[in-house]
């Protein structure tokens, strides 16, 4: 099973105020499908944008062969610099 680390839409669709979860999910699963593990969150509506990523969990998934999306990779690199 191939695993991707990508973003999953969450939040209030009626107000178009979306947050995003950073999740480990099977490559064949739809964006809003069942996740294997929640790794963090991202809220672009806040100024500056708020995000929190559990870097240890992300590293564990990457060691096991998971691929990060480009957006998640950017947020992950920012999170590592803050530590």
Steps between C-alpha positions, in 0.01 A plus 500: 500500500645835397453779752490873433531779754263768378238750607136422575234771496324567830307792644175682428396472133198730538724793594783393267730506800709191440774354711720218381618187675835351410442126478658171402261338254503219245588625153179349355272669755308818414611830656231487768512122547603292799843597636768282654623770740458875557842665506415869544284790385521818292275807523568749217222738616703623796757774445772376500386155396498255790629146468616222728670182382618206708838465329582172678189332358572638152857369514369157608266485199770619260740231630229245419475626140230770510521784245425861601307739279684821407286716730552269796873486429516881512312515831710215640824682415371818669403299809847341520667842481289626792620224734 
